[in-house]
Amino acid sequence: MREFLDGATAIARGALDAGCNFFAGYPISPATPLLLHMIRELPKVGGVAIQAEDEIASISMCIGAAMTGARALTATSGPGISLYSENIGLAIMGEVPLVIVDAQRMGPATGGATMPAQGDVQFVRWGTAGGYPIIALAPSSVAECYSLTRRAFDLAERFRAPVFLLTDKAMFLSMSTVEIEQYEHPAVRARAQAQAAPAGDPDLRPEESFWPWRFDPIDQPPPFSPFGGEHIMRFTGSSHDEHGFLTKDPARVGQLNEHLWRKIADHAPELELVRADLQPDARTLFVSYGITARAMEEAVLVARAAGQRVSALTVQSLWPVSKGAILAAVGQVTGTSESAGHLGPVERVVVAELNLGDFRREVERVIYGWAAQTRQIAPEVVGINRVDGELITPGQFLQFVTSNE
């Protein structure tokens, strides 16, 4: 069976099937269709959807709802992410499970509201104070809009952190025919609930019965207790101890900040999501994500039909960067760090994206860093880039391959 729908509808359906029961957003192109869809559909399943007065109120409402136990979703575009920034930091510090959809459009500022782009890749990673890692997924098909939305909710629960779903105007609004069996249905785990502390613990204040912010081990999020539940809760954007009290104690502050880093950074391999279409002895490796990956996949089919050997890597998890998958696609050689030679048969890595190299610099860091560490010869990393409001075409990929083979 088949159906005909756009990415916004698929994301909304994925959110509802993931158990989303709260949405807040503010109209902004091209994210408005998701706001309208959730306002229409969420009340039908007992949820709450709100058109807030602005972007700041939208994410604030979602943080509040999530901390009462709701599965919350919000959606905006680049200018809205700018306004979300401070509260994204609050969600990181407060360990708030939250999904944020960014339907990217041409920037900077208001830019081209009706033009597709992929210019927020670095923005979502570094757009808040502290530089702490975030999780960002990027669907490249309508079916993935559904499945990666479900996965985003699961990761938000797993890591108690905001998770971004990076899409774009073209993916969000373009209609596609989808085979029903293409939909994947990743499970969304239940939220781990806090347990009462042992009675008579000498470290507890008299009014305390549990530790809402205690993590053990350091790379795991604390269990959750909702506001309005049986426990007294404290929530703050400042450095705090395991009880939620503000602290400037260096040991506690350092442990908290290391925890916020390690709970994601230490689990980067677990977060790697890619689709690898690799061909033995291919000299060229294409890397892309989102709407641009669709042109890449078409170009690969045409190139192979013409007898050219080319590989492709579609990146679904932009942050943390899928280092292992990138190196595996390049084809790293065996041997000691003293050996000289190429990382693998791939001689050129072509990163295609609707910006001026946001993700390419991450690919360069991975490949060139590994080559320097192992004293091997890295493949050349180059880009196919477009920032004129139009999509990269399969022909641009093919022209690059034929002109360099």
C-alpha positions in Angstrom: 0.0 0.0 0.0 1.0 3.6 -0.6 0.1 7.0 0.6 0.8 10.6 -0.6 1.9 13.0 2.1 4.5 15.6 3.1 7.2 15.6 5.8 5.3 17.8 8.2 2.4 15.4 8.3 4.8 12.5 8.8 6.5 14.2 11.7 3.2 15.0 13.3 2.1 11.4 12.9 5.5 10.2 14.3 5.1 12.5 17.3 1.6 11.3 18.1 2.6 7.6 17.7 5.5 8.3 20.1 3.1 9.4 22.8 3.5 13.2 22.4 0.8 14.9 24.4 1.9 18.5 24.5 2.8 20.9 21.7 3.5 24.6 21.8 4.6 26.7 18.9 4.4 30.0 17.1 3.7 30.5 13.4 6.8 30.8 11.2 7.5 29.6 7.7 8.1 26.8 6.9 7.3 25.2 10.3 3.6 26.4 10.6 2.1 23.3 9.0 3.2 21.2 12.0 1.7 23.7 14.4 -1.6 23.6 12.6 -1.5 19.8 12.4 -0.9 19.4 16.1 -3.6 21.9 17.0 -6.0 19.9 15.0 -5.0 16.4 15.9 -3.5 16.5 19.5 -6.8 17.3 21.3 -8.4 14.2 19.6 -6.1 12.0 21.7 -6.4 13.9 24.9 -3.3 16.1 24.4 -2.8 19.9 24.6 -1.6 22.0 21.7 -1.1 25.8 22.1 -0.3 28.6 19.7 1.8 30.7 22.0 2.4 34.4 21.9 5.9 34.1 20.6 8.8 31.6 20.3 10.2 32.2 23.8 6.8 31.4 25.3 6.6 28.3 23.1 9.7 26.6 24.3 9.1 27.8 27.9 5.7 26.1 27.9 7.2 22.9 26.5 9.9 22.9 29.3 7.2 23.3 31.9 5.0 20.6 30.4 7.9 18.2 30.1 8.9 18.7 33.7 5.3 17.7 34.8 5.7 14.5 32.9 4.4 15.3 29.4 6.1 14.3 26.2 6.6 17.7 24.6 7.3 18.9 21.1 7.9 22.3 19.6 8.7 23.4 16.0 10.2 26.5 14.5 12.8 27.7 11.9 16.1 29.5 12.2 14.9 32.8 13.5 12.9 31.0 16.1 15.9 28.9 17.2 17.6 32.2 17.9 14.9 33.1 20.3 14.8 29.5 21.7 18.5 29.7 22.5 18.4 30.7 26.2 15.8 28.2 27.0 17.7 25.5 25.1 20.4 26.1 27.6 17.9 25.8 30.4 16.7 22.5 29.0 20.3 21.2 28.9 21.0 22.3 32.5 17.6 21.1 33.8 17.9 17.8 31.9 14.5 18.2 30.2 13.3 15.6 27.8 12.1 17.6 24.8 12.0 17.4 21.0 12.6 20.5 18.9 11.9 20.5 15.2 13.9 23.0 13.1 12.4 23.4 9.6 15.4 25.2 8.2 15.1 28.1 5.7 17.5 30.4 4.0 19.3 32.8 6.3 20.7 34.9 7.9 18.1 36.9 9.8 14.7 36.5 8.1 16.5 35.5 4.9 14.4 33.7 2.4 11.4 32.3 4.3 10.2 30.2 1.3 13.7 28.9 0.3 15.2 25.6 1.5 18.5 25.6 3.2 20.6 23.6 5.7 22.2 26.5 7.5 21.4 25.6 11.1 23.7 22.6 11.4 26.3 24.4 13.5 23.8 26.8 15.0 21.9 24.1 16.9 25.1 22.7 18.2 26.7 25.9 19.4 23.8 28.3 19.8 23.7 28.2 23.6 26.2 29.0 26.3 28.6 26.4 27.6 29.2 24.3 24.4 27.6 21.2 25.8 26.8 18.4 23.4 23.3 18.0 21.9 21.6 15.4 19.8 20.4 16.3 16.3 18.8 13.9 13.7 18.2 14.7 10.1 15.6 12.8 8.0 16.1 12.6 4.2 12.8 11.1 3.3 9.2 11.3 4.3 9.4 7.9 5.8 12.4 9.0 7.9 10.5 12.1 9.0 8.2 9.6 10.8 10.7 7.1 12.1 13.3 9.7 13.2 10.7 11.7 15.0 9.9 8.6 17.1 13.6 8.0 17.6 14.0 11.6 18.7 11.4 11.1 21.5 13.1 7.9 22.6 16.5 9.6 22.8 15.0 12.5 24.7 13.8 10.0 27.3 17.0 8.0 27.2 19.3 11.0 27.8 16.9 13.5 29.5 18.0 16.1 27.0 16.6 18.3 24.2 16.8 16.5 20.9 16.7 18.3 17.6 15.0 17.1 14.4 16.7 19.1 11.6 14.7 19.2 8.4 14.1 22.0 5.8 11.5 23.7 3.8 11.7 21.3 0.9 11.5 18.2 3.0 8.8 19.7 5.2 6.4 20.8 2.5 7.1 18.5 -0.5 4.6 15.7 -1.2 5.9 12.2 -1.7 4.5 8.8 -2.4 5.5 6.4 0.4 5.3 2.7 0.6 3.6 1.9 3.9 6.1 -0.9 4.7 8.9 1.7 4.5 7.9 3.2 7.8 10.1 2.0 10.7 8.6 2.0 14.2 11.4 2.4 16.7 10.2 1.9 20.3 9.9 4.9 22.6 10.9 3.9 26.1 9.1 4.9 29.3 10.5 7.7 31.4 12.7 6.4 34.2 11.1 7.4 37.5 12.9 8.5 40.6 13.0 6.3 43.7 12.8 7.3 47.3 16.1 7.6 49.1 16.9 5.2 52.0 15.4 6.2 55.3 17.7 7.6 57.8 20.4 8.7 55.4 22.7 11.2 57.2 23.3 13.3 54.1 19.6 14.2 53.8 18.0 17.3 55.0 14.9 16.7 57.1 12.6 17.8 54.4 14.2 15.6 51.7 13.1 12.1 50.8 15.0 11.7 47.6 17.6 13.2 45.3 16.0 14.6 42.1 19.3 15.4 40.5 21.5 12.5 41.7 23.3 10.6 38.9 25.2 7.4 39.3 27.2 6.7 37.3 28.3 10.1 36.0 27.4 9.4 32.4 23.8 8.5 33.1 20.9 10.9 33.5 19.1 11.0 36.9 15.7 9.4 37.1 12.7 11.6 36.7 10.2 12.9 39.2 7.4 15.1 37.8 6.5 18.5 39.3 3.1 18.2 40.9 3.8 14.6 41.9 4.6 13.1 45.3 8.0 14.7 45.7 9.1 18.3 46.4 10.9 19.5 43.3 13.4 22.3 42.6 14.3 23.4 39.1 17.0 25.9 38.3 19.2 27.0 35.4 22.1 27.5 37.8 24.7 25.0 39.0 23.0 22.9 41.7 23.6 19.9 43.9 21.7 16.6 43.8 18.9 18.1 45.9 18.4 21.0 43.4 19.9 23.6 45.7 22.2 26.2 44.1 25.9 25.6 44.8 29.3 27.1 44.1 31.2 24.2 45.6 33.9 23.5 43.0 33.7 19.7 43.4 29.9 19.6 42.9 29.9 22.2 40.1 32.6 20.3 38.2 30.9 17.0 38.6 27.6 18.4 37.4 29.1 20.0 34.3 31.2 16.8 33.5 27.9 14.9 33.8 26.1 17.1 31.3 29.0 16.5 28.9 29.6 12.8 29.4 26.0 11.6 29.4 26.0 12.4 25.6 29.7 12.5 24.6 30.5 9.1 26.2 27.6 7.5 24.3 28.4 9.0 20.8 28.8 5.5 19.2 25.3 4.6 20.5 23.9 7.6 18.7 25.4 7.0 15.3 22.7 6.7 12.6 23.6 6.4 8.9 22.6 4.6 5.7 25.7 3.4 4.0 25.6 2.4 0.3 29.3 1.4 -0.2 30.8 -0.1 -3.3 34.1 -2.0 -3.2 37.1 -0.1 -4.6 35.1 3.1 -5.0 37.5 6.1 -5.2 34.8 8.6 -4.5 32.6 8.8 -1.4 29.5 11.1 -1.4 28.3 12.3 2.0 25.1 14.1 2.6 21.9 14.5 4.7 18.4 15.7 4.6 16.8 16.8 1.3 20.3 16.9 -0.4 20.8 13.1 0.2 17.9 12.4 -2.2 19.8 14.0 -5.1 22.9 12.1 -4.0 21.2 8.7 -4.1 19.8 9.4 -7.6 23.3 10.4 -8.8 24.8 7.3 -7.4 22.4 5.1 -9.4 23.2 7.0 -12.6 27.0 6.9 -12.0 27.0 3.2 -11.4 24.9 2.6 -14.5 27.6 4.4 -16.4 30.3 2.1 -14.9 31.7 4.4 -12.3 32.4 3.1 -8.8 31.1 5.5 -6.2 29.9 5.1 -2.6 27.4 7.1 -0.6 26.8 7.8 3.1 23.5 9.3 4.2 24.0 10.8 7.7 20.9 10.7 9.9 22.6 11.7 13.1 24.4 15.0 12.7 25.3 15.5 16.4 27.2 13.8 17.9 29.1 13.4 14.6 29.1 9.8 13.4 32.9 9.4 13.5 33.0 5.6 13.3 30.6 5.4 10.3 32.5 8.1 8.4 35.9 6.3 8.9 34.3 3.0 8.0 32.9 4.4 4.8 36.3 5.8 3.9 37.8 2.3 4.4 40.5 2.7 7.0 43.5 0.5 6.5 44.9 -1.9 9.0 48.4 -1.6 10.4 50.3 0.3 13.1 50.4 4.0 13.5 53.9 3.9 12.0 52.6 2.6 8.7 52.3 4.9 5.7 49.6 4.7 3.2 46.0 5.7 2.4 43.2 5.4 4.9 41.5 3.3 2.4 40.6 3.0 -1.3 38.6 6.2 -1.2 40.6 9.1 -2.6 38.0 11.9 -2.5 35.1 12.6 -0.1 32.5 14.9 -1.4 30.1 16.5 1.1 27.0 18.0 -0.4 24.8 20.4 1.6 22.7 23.6 1.3 25.2 25.8 3.1 28.8 26.8 2.7 30.3 23.8 4.4 28.8 23.4 7.9 29.0 19.6 8.1 32.0 19.4 5.7 34.2 20.9 8.4 33.1 18.1 10.8 34.0 15.4 8.2 37.3 17.1 7.7 38.0 17.0 11.4 37.2 13.3 11.5 39.2 12.2 8.5 42.2 14.6 8.8 42.4 14.0 12.5 42.5 10.3 12.1 45.1 10.5 9.3 47.3 12.7 11.5 46.9 10.3 14.4 47.8 7.2 12.4 50.3 8.9 10.1 48.4 7.9 7.0 47.4 9.8 3.9 43.9 11.1 4.1 41.5 11.4 1.1 40.7 14.9 -0.2 37.6 16.3 1.4 35.7 18.8 -0.8 32.2 20.2 -0.9 29.2 20.7 -3.2 27.4 23.7 -1.8 24.4 25.9 -2.8 23.0 28.9 -1.0 20.9 30.5 -3.7 17.6 29.0 -2.5 17.6 26.2 -5.0 18.3 22.5 -4.4 21.5 20.6 -5.3 20.7 18.4 -8.3 21.8 14.9 -9.3 23.6 16.5 -12.2 25.9 18.5 -9.9 27.0 15.3 -8.3 27.5 13.6 -11.7 29.4 16.6 -13.1 31.7 16.5 -10.1 32.4 12.8 -10.5 33.0 12.9 -14.2 35.2 15.9 -14.0 37.5 14.4 -11.4 37.7 10.7 -12.4 
